[in-house]
Amino acid sequence: MSKSVSVPALRAKSVDELSEAEARGEHATLDDEIAEHDLRYHQEDRPTISDADYDKLRRRFEEIEARFPALAGEGSRSRRVGAPPSEKFAKIRHRVPMLSLGNAFADEEVLEFVARVRRFLDLDAESTPAFTAEPKIDGLSCAIRYERGKLTRAATRGDGEVGEDVTANVRTIRAIPEKLNGDVPEVLEVRGEVYLRHADFARINERQAERGKQIFANPRNAAAGSLRQLDPAVTARRPLQFFAYSWGEVSALPATTQAGVVEAFARLGLPTNKMMRLCRTPEEMLDQYRVIEAQRSSLGYDIDGVVYKVDDLALQRRLGFVSRSPRWALAHKFPAEKATTIIEAIEIQVGRTGSLTPVAKLRPVTVGGVVVSNATLHNEDEIQRKDIRIGDTVTVQRAGDVIPQVLGFIEAKRPNAAVPYEFPKLCPACGSHAVREINPRSGKEDVVRRCTGGLICPAQAVERLRHFVSRNAFDIEGLGAERIELFYKEGLIARPQDIFTLEDRDRRSSHRLMEREGFGETSARNLFAAIAERREIPLNRFIYALGIRHVGEATAKELARHFGSAQALQQTAMAAQDQTSESWSDLTSIEGIGEVVAEALVDFFAEPHNCEIVEELLKQVEVLALEAAAESSAVSGKTIVFTGSLEKITREEAKAMAERLGAKVAGSVSKKTDLVVAGASAGSKLAKARELGIETIDEDAWLKLAQGSE
């Protein structure tokens, strides 16, 4: 193995100091890390990294993409929001997606946020728009729909597109009116945060302890657990509170500003936070942050920062959205809180892609009002760099997550018997070798050690199967994590295609499923029916279900839109092994599909067993085309390239406008391009479009076309 620069050494460099090769290697590594943390947090409920650390990873990833645009790609899973809804509840699809907010941890980042807004809108410093500033409630997001003023349904955020139906439970919350007052819109979906006051949280835990039941770690967990009760009577006994601060679908807004709409909410009878302020300058925004931070401990409920929003709703619409969050809003987080405790053990967890992640098992300690017993150690290099050992007294930091991070050990308290931790070279799940691969693009060692066992590794095989049937993949009711693990152990399901042959094999078996412990005729029949319902699946969900590295839900949608069929994607990826081929150019020209995602697709389909799985699945299921955009337009489904300097709107605004109308925006011109919008000083892209006979229009024609479609 050749000697290479370690990832921590690279991350000590600023992004401006990275060479293109170093950036490409670190970009791929960061993409892997972000994907793993998304999986653990959103699907497994086992986070191993703090909120602040996760944001640092994502921020560095985005900084690398900003400096090296060719690396930019959807493989970062940057569009992922929240977590899949629980199988315990019925589902409600949000008519307007519930997105998350971008985060800031320093004043300078807030100033840069304001500058970005000005740049996007092409405003000068004297024309800074007004912003609202309000406490960021640490609770559970909820959307409540009113029709003619009456509450009709309520849902959690879920994954941003589909949430859990908690209507019956929300009706028991006294703070939420069953009927709104005064002149109300025909349809009004109110969004806000369900939370618990500190005093109520303490009383709930006292009752839990008296009854020998689970003690909640913090008010947010207690609020989430209370709202997600299957029995609404339990929710009714919990004094949940609610603040309204936003909206989804609405037939007619009662005001033209953020502050005006929230004031209207209060008049309608909805609880709103009285600490919201309108700020005319960045300095006023930061002043309000200090005011709210100073009152944090006396509020009686948890907040973890301040949210800024552009006040003018017309400007909000122009700014639109990027990735998983709106361009017009930002969460300014409070500093992390710290404590000291002892590391009693180090546990290695094996992820779906074979990654070995170290987690410190802590002597339970309270950090910022939350009792924690686990902390992330990130990776092998971090353990070595910080010289963390079992038995050490360590400083831990929590910044919004239950799982904090270990900052370092206290040397004076190190036991004499503590020895350096030796990271395992064998997978704890299957005994296969665990290696740190050399990244072929950068020549550097990956930060993550991975099990080489592949599908023979039970941890990987089970995790891949869990992913395959997860909510945003095949979504097979009754085939949850525990049942997948059971069926795998009993040899009933080893590969994804086995799911669709299970009923046929069961008929011929001498030990029928209905005869197994925990099953019966009805449950077996229901499971087979649920599997049968998934023999038709949209292409984007099929691609996502395959578990290809770097291919999240958003990337799967882009691939589905571009290729139209699983066979076309497979054929292109196989032909793209030659990076001088037209197939490689086709892959990398897709907006958001950079070299990292393209290489992951090539690597996946270069493995014969992966091709076999896809081919066997296609014999069992019918893959449907991606559903058409909700709003059809003259450019829906078309691929557009913007080139040259735009004068009336910014490039970012033009791109956002095209995507809002259902178009695909590509970074380069190819035979698959439908339209090129050429601004001033357009160069090689315009020339290539003319050479290929592709339609070209100027900025004025684009604005006329787009405005006529909206």
C-alpha positions in Angstrom: 0.0 0.0 0.0 1.5 3.3 -1.1 2.1 6.1 1.5 -0.6 8.8 1.2 -1.8 11.9 2.9 -4.4 11.1 5.6 -7.9 12.6 5.4 -7.5 14.5 8.7 -4.3 16.1 7.3 -6.3 17.1 4.2 -9.1 18.6 6.3 -6.5 20.7 8.1 -6.1 22.5 4.8 -8.5 25.1 3.7 -10.5 24.3 0.6 -8.6 27.0 -1.3 -5.4 25.1 -0.7 -6.6 21.8 -2.1 -5.4 20.6 -5.5 -8.0 19.3 -7.9 -6.9 15.7 -7.2 -7.1 16.2 -3.4 -10.5 17.9 -3.7 -11.8 15.0 -5.8 -10.6 12.4 -3.3 -12.0 14.3 -0.3 -15.3 15.0 -2.0 -15.8 11.2 -2.5 -14.9 10.5 1.1 -17.2 13.2 2.4 -20.0 11.9 0.2 -19.6 8.5 1.8 -19.5 9.9 5.3 -22.6 12.0 4.8 -24.5 9.1 3.2 -23.6 6.9 6.2 -24.7 9.5 8.7 -28.0 10.1 6.8 -28.7 6.4 6.9 -27.9 6.0 10.7 -29.9 9.1 11.6 -32.9 8.9 9.3 -33.5 5.2 8.9 -31.8 3.5 11.8 -32.4 6.1 14.6 -28.8 5.4 15.6 -26.9 8.7 15.0 -23.2 8.6 15.6 -22.4 12.2 15.0 -23.4 15.5 16.5 -25.5 18.1 14.7 -22.6 20.5 14.5 -20.2 17.9 13.1 -22.7 16.8 10.5 -23.1 20.5 9.4 -19.3 20.8 9.2 -19.1 17.8 6.9 -21.9 19.1 4.7 -20.5 22.6 4.7 -17.0 21.5 3.6 -18.5 19.2 1.0 -20.4 22.2 -0.4 -17.3 24.4 -0.3 -15.4 21.9 -2.3 -18.2 21.8 -4.9 -18.3 25.6 -5.1 -14.6 25.7 -5.8 -14.6 22.7 -8.2 -18.1 22.8 -9.9 -17.3 19.7 -11.9 -17.6 17.7 -8.7 -21.1 19.0 -7.8 -23.6 16.2 -7.7 -26.8 15.0 -6.1 -24.9 12.1 -4.7 -24.3 14.2 -1.6 -27.8 13.4 -0.6 -28.1 17.1 -0.1 -31.9 17.0 -0.9 -32.7 14.5 1.8 -35.0 15.9 4.5 -36.1 14.4 7.8 -36.8 10.7 8.2 -39.1 8.2 6.6 -42.5 8.0 8.3 -43.1 5.2 10.8 -44.9 2.1 9.6 -47.2 2.4 12.6 -49.2 5.2 11.1 -51.1 5.9 7.9 -49.3 8.2 5.5 -50.2 11.7 4.3 -48.4 13.2 1.3 -47.5 16.9 1.8 -48.9 18.9 -1.1 -46.1 21.4 -0.5 -42.9 19.6 0.7 -41.7 20.3 4.3 -38.1 21.2 3.9 -35.3 21.7 6.5 -33.2 24.8 7.1 -29.6 25.5 6.4 -27.6 26.1 9.5 -25.1 28.7 10.7 -22.9 28.7 13.8 -21.1 32.0 13.5 -22.0 35.7 12.9 -19.9 35.7 9.7 -22.1 32.9 8.3 -25.2 35.0 8.9 -23.6 38.0 7.1 -22.7 35.7 4.2 -26.3 34.4 4.1 -27.6 38.0 3.8 -25.0 38.7 1.1 -26.1 35.5 -0.8 -29.7 36.7 -0.8 -28.6 40.1 -2.1 -26.4 38.5 -4.9 -29.2 36.1 -5.9 -31.7 39.0 -6.2 -29.0 41.3 -7.7 -29.5 43.9 -5.0 -26.9 46.4 -3.8 -25.9 46.7 -0.1 -28.3 49.6 0.4 -31.2 47.4 -0.7 -30.9 44.6 1.9 -34.4 43.1 2.4 -36.0 42.9 5.9 -35.8 39.7 7.8 -37.8 38.2 10.6 -35.9 36.7 13.6 -37.6 34.2 15.9 -36.6 31.4 18.4 -35.9 28.0 16.8 -38.1 25.7 18.9 -36.5 22.3 19.7 -39.6 20.1 19.1 -41.4 18.1 16.4 -42.5 19.7 13.2 -46.2 19.3 12.4 -48.5 20.4 9.5 -52.1 21.0 10.4 -54.7 21.4 7.6 -57.8 23.6 8.1 -60.7 23.6 5.6 -63.2 26.4 6.0 -61.6 27.0 9.3 -62.1 23.5 10.7 -59.2 21.1 11.5 -59.3 18.2 9.0 -56.0 16.5 9.3 -52.4 16.7 10.7 -49.1 15.1 9.8 -45.5 15.0 11.0 -42.7 16.1 8.7 -41.7 12.5 7.9 -39.2 12.6 5.0 -40.4 16.0 3.8 -42.7 14.6 1.1 -44.7 12.0 3.2 -45.5 12.3 6.9 -47.3 10.3 9.6 -51.1 10.8 10.0 -51.4 12.1 13.6 -54.7 13.8 13.2 -56.4 12.1 16.1 -53.5 12.9 18.4 -53.3 16.6 17.4 -57.0 17.0 18.1 -56.2 16.3 21.8 -53.7 19.2 22.0 -55.5 22.1 23.8 -53.2 24.7 22.3 -54.3 23.8 18.8 -57.8 25.1 17.9 -60.3 22.7 16.4 -61.9 25.8 14.7 -60.2 29.0 13.6 -61.7 32.5 14.4 -62.8 35.2 12.0 -62.3 35.4 8.2 -60.3 32.3 7.2 -59.0 31.0 3.9 -60.9 28.2 2.2 -57.7 26.0 2.8 -55.0 26.8 5.2 -52.2 24.3 6.2 -50.5 25.7 9.2 -47.0 24.5 10.1 -45.2 24.7 13.4 -43.5 22.9 16.2 -45.1 20.6 18.9 -43.1 20.9 22.1 -43.1 20.4 25.9 -42.4 22.9 28.6 -39.6 22.0 31.0 -42.0 21.7 34.0 -44.4 19.4 32.2 -41.5 17.3 30.9 -40.3 16.8 34.5 -43.8 15.7 35.7 -44.1 13.2 32.8 -40.7 11.6 33.7 -41.8 11.5 37.4 -44.9 9.5 36.3 -42.9 7.3 34.0 -40.5 6.5 36.8 -43.3 5.7 39.3 -44.8 3.2 36.8 -41.4 1.7 35.9 -41.6 2.9 32.3 -39.0 4.5 30.0 -37.5 7.8 31.1 -37.4 10.3 28.3 -33.9 11.8 27.5 -35.2 15.3 26.8 -38.3 17.3 26.1 -38.1 16.9 22.4 -38.0 13.1 22.6 -40.9 13.2 25.0 -42.9 15.5 22.7 -42.2 13.2 19.7 -43.1 10.1 21.7 -46.3 11.7 22.9 -47.5 12.8 19.5 -46.7 9.5 17.9 -48.8 7.4 20.4 -51.1 4.9 18.7 -53.6 5.6 21.4 -54.7 9.3 21.3 -55.8 9.0 24.9 -52.1 8.8 25.9 -51.4 11.9 23.9 -54.3 13.7 25.6 -52.7 13.1 29.0 -49.5 14.8 27.9 -49.6 18.7 28.0 -48.2 19.3 24.5 -47.8 22.8 23.3 -47.6 24.3 19.8 -46.2 27.3 18.0 -47.3 28.2 14.5 -44.7 29.9 12.3 -45.2 28.8 8.7 -47.6 27.3 6.2 -47.9 24.8 3.3 -50.9 24.8 1.0 -53.1 27.8 1.3 -55.9 29.1 -0.9 -55.2 32.8 -0.2 -52.6 34.2 2.1 -53.8 36.8 4.6 -50.7 39.1 4.1 -47.8 39.7 1.8 -45.0 39.4 4.4 -43.8 36.6 6.7 -44.5 38.7 9.8 -47.9 39.7 8.5 -49.0 36.1 8.0 -47.8 35.1 11.5 -49.7 38.0 13.0 -52.8 36.8 11.1 -52.3 33.3 12.6 -52.5 34.9 16.0 -55.8 36.7 15.1 -57.2 33.3 13.9 -56.6 31.8 17.3 -53.3 30.0 16.6 -50.5 30.2 19.2 -47.5 32.1 17.9 -44.1 33.1 19.5 -44.1 36.6 20.8 -40.3 36.9 20.4 -40.4 37.3 16.6 -38.9 40.6 15.6 -38.6 42.4 12.2 -35.0 43.3 11.4 -34.0 45.9 8.8 -30.2 45.2 8.9 -27.8 42.3 9.5 -26.8 44.0 12.7 -30.3 44.0 14.0 -30.6 40.3 13.2 -27.5 39.5 15.3 -28.7 41.8 18.1 -32.0 39.8 18.2 -30.0 36.6 18.3 -28.1 37.9 21.4 -31.4 38.9 23.0 -33.0 35.5 22.5 -29.8 33.7 23.6 -29.7 35.7 26.8 -33.3 34.7 27.6 -32.9 31.0 26.6 -32.6 29.6 30.1 -35.7 31.5 31.4 -38.1 30.6 28.6 -39.4 27.4 30.2 -39.0 25.4 26.9 -36.1 24.3 24.7 -34.8 26.4 21.8 -31.5 25.7 20.0 -31.1 28.8 17.9 -32.7 31.6 16.0 -34.4 31.4 12.6 -34.1 34.2 10.1 -36.5 34.5 7.1 -36.8 37.1 4.3 -40.0 39.0 5.2 -41.3 39.9 1.7 -43.1 36.8 0.4 -42.6 38.0 -3.2 -38.9 37.9 -2.6 -39.2 34.4 -1.0 -40.9 33.1 -4.2 -38.1 34.6 -6.3 -35.4 33.1 -4.1 -37.0 29.6 -4.1 -35.2 26.6 -2.9 -31.9 24.9 -3.2 -31.1 21.3 -2.3 -33.1 20.5 0.8 -33.7 24.0 2.1 -35.1 27.4 1.1 -32.7 30.1 0.0 -34.7 32.7 2.0 -34.3 31.2 5.5 -31.4 30.2 7.9 -31.1 28.7 11.3 -28.5 30.4 13.5 -27.6 27.7 16.1 -26.4 28.4 19.6 -23.0 27.2 20.7 -22.5 23.5 21.7 -22.7 22.5 25.4 -20.0 20.3 27.0 -19.5 17.9 29.9 -16.9 15.3 31.1 -17.4 11.5 31.6 -15.6 8.2 31.2 -15.3 6.0 28.1 -16.3 2.5 29.3 -16.0 0.7 25.9 -15.7 1.4 22.2 -18.2 -0.4 20.0 -17.9 -0.9 16.2 -21.0 -0.6 14.1 -21.2 -2.0 10.6 -23.2 0.0 8.1 -25.0 -1.0 4.9 -22.0 -0.2 2.7 -19.7 -2.1 5.1 -18.3 0.9 6.8 -16.9 0.3 10.3 -18.0 3.2 12.6 -16.6 3.5 16.2 -18.9 4.6 18.9 -17.8 5.4 22.5 -20.0 3.9 25.2 -20.0 6.5 27.9 -20.8 6.5 31.6 -24.1 8.3 31.4 -23.7 12.1 31.8 -26.0 15.1 31.4 -25.0 17.4 28.6 -27.2 20.5 28.2 -30.1 18.9 30.1 -29.9 15.6 28.1 -28.6 12.3 29.5 -26.2 10.7 26.9 -24.4 7.4 27.0 -23.0 7.2 23.4 -20.7 9.5 21.5 -19.2 9.5 18.0 -15.5 8.8 17.6 -15.9 9.5 13.8 -13.3 7.1 12.4 -10.0 5.4 12.9 -7.9 8.4 12.2 -9.7 10.5 14.7 -9.2 8.0 17.5 -5.5 7.9 16.7 -5.2 11.7 16.3 -6.9 12.3 19.7 -5.4 9.2 21.3 -8.7 8.2 22.8 -8.5 5.1 25.0 -11.0 2.9 26.9 -11.0 4.2 30.5 -10.2 7.8 29.6 -12.0 10.7 31.2 -13.1 12.7 28.2 -14.8 16.0 27.3 -17.9 15.5 25.2 -19.8 18.1 23.3 -23.5 18.2 22.3 -24.9 20.6 19.7 -28.5 19.6 19.2 -28.2 15.8 18.9 -28.6 13.0 21.4 -25.3 11.6 20.2 -22.5 14.0 21.1 -18.9 14.0 20.0 -15.7 13.3 22.0 -13.4 16.4 21.9 -10.5 14.9 23.8 -9.2 13.2 26.9 -8.1 14.7 30.2 -4.4 13.6 30.6 -4.2 14.0 34.4 -7.1 11.5 34.8 -5.8 8.8 32.4 -5.6 5.3 34.1 -2.2 3.7 34.1 -3.7 0.6 32.5 -5.2 2.5 29.6 -3.6 1.3 26.3 -3.9 2.8 22.8 -7.0 1.6 21.0 -6.4 -0.9 18.2 -9.0 -0.5 15.4 -10.2 -4.0 14.3 -8.8 -5.2 11.0 -11.6 -7.9 10.8 -15.3 -7.2 10.5 -17.0 -7.8 13.9 -20.1 -9.1 12.0 -18.6 -11.7 9.7 -14.9 -11.9 10.3 -14.0 -10.8 6.8 -11.0 -8.4 6.3 -11.8 -4.8 6.9 -9.6 -2.5 4.7 -9.1 1.1 3.9 -9.2 1.3 0.1 -7.0 3.6 -1.9 -9.1 6.0 -3.8 -8.1 5.6 -7.5 -8.9 9.2 -8.2 -6.7 10.8 -5.5 -4.3 7.9 -4.6 -5.2 8.6 -1.0 -6.4 6.2 1.7 -10.1 6.4 2.4 -11.0 7.7 5.8 -13.5 4.8 6.3 -12.4 1.1 6.9 -14.9 -1.2 5.2 -15.7 -4.9 5.4 -14.8 -6.8 2.3 -17.5 -9.5 2.9 -20.2 -7.9 0.8 -23.3 -9.9 0.7 -21.8 -12.7 2.8 -21.5 -10.2 5.6 -24.8 -10.4 7.6 -24.6 -6.8 8.7 -24.3 -5.6 5.1 -26.8 -8.0 3.6 -29.4 -7.3 6.2 -28.9 -3.6 6.0 -29.1 -3.7 2.2 -32.3 -5.7 2.4 -33.7 -3.2 5.0 -32.9 -0.4 2.6 -34.5 -2.2 -0.3 -37.9 -2.5 1.5 -37.6 0.9 3.3 -40.3 3.6 3.1 -38.7 5.5 0.2 -37.7 2.4 -1.8 -40.1 -0.6 -2.3 -42.0 0.3 0.9 -43.4 -3.2 1.6 -45.8 -3.1 4.5 -45.2 -5.8 7.2 -41.6 -6.4 6.0 -39.8 -4.2 8.6 -36.3 -4.3 10.0 -37.0 -7.1 12.5 -38.8 -9.3 10.1 -36.0 -8.8 7.4 -33.4 -9.9 9.9 -35.5 -12.9 11.0 -36.1 -14.0 7.4 -32.4 -13.6 6.5 -31.3 -15.7 9.5 -33.7 -18.4 8.6 -32.6 -18.4 5.0 -35.9 -17.3 3.5 -34.6 -14.1 2.0 -30.9 -13.6 1.0 -31.2 -11.3 -2.0 -33.8 -8.7 -3.0 -35.4 -10.9 -5.7 -36.1 -13.6 -3.0 -38.8 -11.3 -1.6 -40.9 -11.8 -4.7 -40.5 -15.5 -4.9 -41.2 -16.0 -1.2 -44.9 -16.8 -1.6 -44.3 -19.4 -4.3 -41.5 -21.1 -2.3 -43.7 -21.0 0.8 -46.5 -23.0 -1.0 -44.0 -25.8 -1.7 -42.4 -25.7 1.7 -43.0 -28.3 4.4 -42.7 -25.6 7.0 -45.2 -22.9 5.9 -44.8 -19.3 7.1 -48.3 -19.4 8.7 -47.0 -22.2 11.0 -44.0 -20.3 12.2 -43.9 -18.7 15.6 -45.3 -15.1 15.5 -47.2 -15.8 12.3 -50.6 -17.1 11.4 -52.7 -17.5 8.3 -53.9 -13.9 8.3 -50.5 -12.3 8.9 -48.9 -14.5 6.2 -51.7 -13.7 3.7 -51.3 -9.9 4.5 -47.5 -10.0 3.9 -47.9 -11.8 0.6 -50.5 -9.3 -0.4 -48.3 -6.4 0.5 -45.4 -7.9 -1.6 -47.8 -8.3 -4.5 -48.8 -4.7 -4.3 -45.2 -3.7 -4.9 -44.8 -5.6 -8.2 -45.3 -2.2 -9.8 -42.9 0.6 -8.7 -41.8 4.0 -10.2 -38.3 3.9 -11.7 -36.8 6.4 -9.3 -37.8 4.3 -6.3 -36.5 1.2 -8.1 -33.1 2.9 -8.6 -33.0 4.1 -5.0 -33.8 0.7 -3.7 -30.7 -0.9 -5.3 -28.5 0.9 -2.7 -25.9 2.2 -5.1 -23.3 4.3 -3.3 -23.9 8.0 -3.7 -27.3 7.5 -5.2 -29.9 9.0 -2.9 -33.6 9.8 -3.5 -32.9 13.0 -5.4 -30.2 11.5 -7.5 -32.5 8.5 -8.3 -35.1 10.9 -9.5 -32.7 12.7 -11.8 -31.5 9.4 -13.3 -35.1 8.2 -13.8 -36.0 11.5 -15.5 -32.9 11.2 -17.8 -33.0 7.5 -18.8 -36.6 6.6 -18.6 -35.9 2.9 -17.9 -33.7 0.7 -15.7 -32.3 -1.0 -18.8 -31.2 2.3 -20.4 -29.4 3.3 -17.2 -27.7 -0.1 -16.9 -26.6 -0.1 -20.6 -25.2 3.4 -20.3 -23.4 2.7 -17.1 -21.8 -0.4 -18.5 -20.7 1.4 -21.6 -19.4 4.3 -19.6 -16.5 2.1 -18.2 -14.7 3.8 -21.1 -14.4 7.4 -19.8 -13.7 8.6 -23.4 -17.1 7.3 -24.6 -20.3 9.1 -25.3 -21.9 7.1 -22.6 -19.6 8.6 -20.0 -20.3 12.1 -21.4 -24.0 11.3 -21.2 -23.7 10.4 -17.5 -21.6 13.3 -16.4 -23.6 15.9 -18.4 -26.7 15.3 -16.3 -27.2 18.2 -14.0 -26.2 17.1 -10.5 -24.5 13.9 -11.6 -20.8 14.5 -11.3 -17.9 12.1 -11.6 -18.4 10.6 -8.1 -21.9 9.5 -8.9 -21.0 8.4 -12.5 -18.2 6.2 -11.2 -20.4 4.7 -8.5 -22.9 3.7 -11.2 -20.2 2.3 -13.4 -18.7 0.3 -10.5 -22.1 -1.0 -9.5 -23.1 -2.3 -12.9 -19.5 -3.6 -13.5 -20.2 -6.3 -10.9 -21.9 -9.3 -12.5 -23.9 -10.2 -9.3 -25.4 -6.7 -9.2 -26.5 -7.0 -12.9 -28.0 -10.4 -12.0 -30.0 -8.9 -9.2 -31.4 -6.2 -11.4 -32.2 -8.6 -14.2 -33.9 -11.0 -11.8 -35.9 -8.2 -10.2 -37.1 -7.0 -13.6 -38.5 -10.5 -14.2 -40.5 -10.1 -11.0 -41.6 -6.4 -11.0 -42.9 -3.9 -13.5 -41.0 -0.6 -13.4 -43.1 2.4 -14.2 -41.9 5.7 -15.6 -41.3 8.5 -13.2 -44.5 10.4 -12.4 -44.9 13.6 -14.4 -44.2 16.9 -12.6 -47.1 18.1 -10.6 -47.3 21.3 -12.7 -46.9 20.7 -16.5 -45.4 23.5 -18.5 -44.0 24.2 -22.0 -40.6 23.1 -20.7 -41.6 20.1 -18.5 -39.2 17.2 -19.0 -36.9 19.2 -21.3 -33.2 19.5 -20.7 -32.0 23.2 -20.7 -28.5 24.6 -20.7 -27.9 28.3 -19.6 -24.8 29.9 -21.0 -23.3 33.4 -21.1 -24.2 36.4 -18.8 -27.8 37.0 -17.9 -28.7 40.6 -17.3 -32.3 40.7 -16.0 -32.1 37.8 -13.6 -29.2 35.9 -12.0 -28.1 32.5 -13.3 -29.2 30.9 -10.1 -32.7 32.4 -10.4 -33.0 31.2 -14.0 -32.0 27.7 -13.0 -34.5 27.7 -10.1 -37.2 29.0 -12.4 -36.5 26.2 -14.9 -36.6 23.5 -12.3 -39.8 24.9 -10.8 -41.4 24.4 -14.2 -40.4 20.7 -14.4 -37.3 21.2 -16.7 -33.9 19.6 -16.2 -30.9 21.9 -16.1 -27.7 20.5 -17.5 -24.2 21.9 -17.2 -23.0 21.0 -20.7 -24.5 20.7 -24.2 -25.0 17.3 -25.6 -27.3 15.5 -28.1 -29.9 15.2 -25.3 -30.1 18.9 -24.8 -33.5 20.4 -25.9 -32.9 24.1 -25.4 -30.0 26.5 -24.9 -30.6 29.9 -23.3 -27.8 32.2 -24.4 -27.0 35.4 -22.5 -24.4 38.0 -23.4 -20.9 36.7 -24.4 -22.1 33.1 -24.8 -19.2 31.1 -26.1 -18.4 27.4 -26.7 -21.7 26.0 -25.5 -23.7 28.2 -27.9 -21.4 27.2 -30.7 -21.9 23.5 -29.9 -25.6 23.9 -29.7 -25.7 25.5 -33.2 -23.4 22.7 -34.5 -25.9 20.1 -33.1 -28.9 22.0 -34.4 -30.3 22.5 -30.9 -32.9 25.3 -30.4 -31.3 28.5 -28.9 -33.1 31.5 -27.4 -32.0 34.7 -25.7 -32.8 35.8 -22.1 -35.9 37.8 -23.1 -37.3 34.9 -25.0 -36.6 32.6 -22.0 -38.4 35.0 -19.6 -41.4 35.2 -21.9 -41.5 31.4 -22.2 -41.1 30.8 -18.5 -43.6 33.5 -17.4 -46.1 32.2 -19.8 -45.8 28.7 -18.3 -46.1 29.7 -14.6 
